[in-house]
């Protein structure tokens, strides 16, 4: 089974997760900020992932879904989100993906995230300090959750 992992990221956490999933599934990864998306007809399995900011997935993923919902309907589909607030996992999926996409997904998971104050701009640091009470480097990416997600997508 050929797997394509498409991701959208701001500071790199979703890319890191996509790379870890690719190591397990043997899939290839593609950054959705690069518009030259591979031909989806060559893949049996599509995994979509994005970082979450203020509860929303990245614009690149939304645009991809608007253009390609019909092209992924018959594929084995997986969805992941990356962020620091796992408590809203169900809402992230409900608020960012159509019911049709959610129902088609074989796996959906919140896989953790990274806050790196060196990569965040002034506003990003300010928001993280006020909202999440974080001002130091934080990495909550879960290798165990990634492994579980990837294993479901391999079957």
TORLO-198555 format. One record per residue (C-alpha): residue in three letters; x, y, z. Coordinates in steps of 0.1 Angstrom, whole numbers, plus 5000, padded with zeros to 4 digits. Each point is the difference from the previous one (the first is absolute). Example, Ala and Ser with C-alpha at 12.3 -4.5 7.8 and 13.67 -1.06 7.14 Angstrom:
REM TORLO-198555
ala512349555078 ser501450344993 
END
This chain:
REM TORLO-198555
unk500050005000 unk501450344990 unk499650275026 unk500150384996 unk500350215031 unk499050364994 unk500650265027 unk499750375008 unk502250155026 unk501050345014 unk503149925021 unk500849644990 unk498249785025 unk497649854975 unk502949944976 unk501949815028 unk496949795006 unk499549934963 unk503649894998 unk499649765029 unk496849864985 unk501849954967 unk502849805017 unk497449755012 unk497749994970 unk502650034973 unk497950294986 unk501350324983 unk499450345015 unk499050324983 unk499750355015 unk496750164989 unk501750344998 unk501749864968 unk497250014975 unk501449724979 unk497949735017 unk500849654987 unk497349834979 unk497649855026 unk498949724976 unk503449835006 unk499349955037 unk497749765019 unk500450175034 unk499950385007 unk501050145034 unk499250375006 unk501550205029 unk500250355012 unk501150215029 unk497250165020 unk500050375008 unk497150165019 unk498149674994 unk500450014962 unk502049794975 unk502350184976 unk498550174969 unk502149784977 unk498249695012 unk496550164998 unk500850114964 unk501249654991 unk496849845014 unk497850254981 unk501749904967 unk500549635006 unk497149875022 unk498749794971 unk503549864992 unk500649875035 unk496549855006 unk501049654989 unk503450005017 unk501049865033 unk500050335019 unk501750115033 unk499950335017 unk502450155026 unk500350335017 unk503050155019 unk499850235029 unk500550045037 unk496449995013 unk498849644997 unk496950075021 unk498150134969 unk500949714977 unk496449914990 unk499250364994 unk503050054977 unk498849734977 unk496450105002 unk500750364993 unk502549954972 unk498949714980 unk496749924983 unk497849725013 unk500749814968 unk503850025005 unk499749905037 unk497849704991 unk502549894973 unk503050025023 unk501449675012 unk502050185027 unk499950355016 unk502550105026 unk501450305019 unk503749925000 unk501550285021 unk502050314990 unk502950225006 unk500450355012 unk503450154993 unk500250365011 unk503050054977 unk497749924970 unk497050195012 unk499750374993 unk499350265027 unk496249964997 unk500349625001 unk502150015031 unk497550245016 unk497049784992 unk501749695013 unk501150175032 unk496550145006 unk497849724988 unk502049685006 unk502350135027 unk503049884980 unk503150204994 unk502749724997 unk500649744974 unk497349735002 unk499749684981 unk496949785005 unk500349794969 unk499049645009 unk502049734984 unk497649745014 unk497050184985 unk501850044967 unk500849634999 unk496349915008 unk498850234973 unk502449884974 unk499349635008 unk496350064994 unk500850164966 unk502349714990 unk497249745004 
END
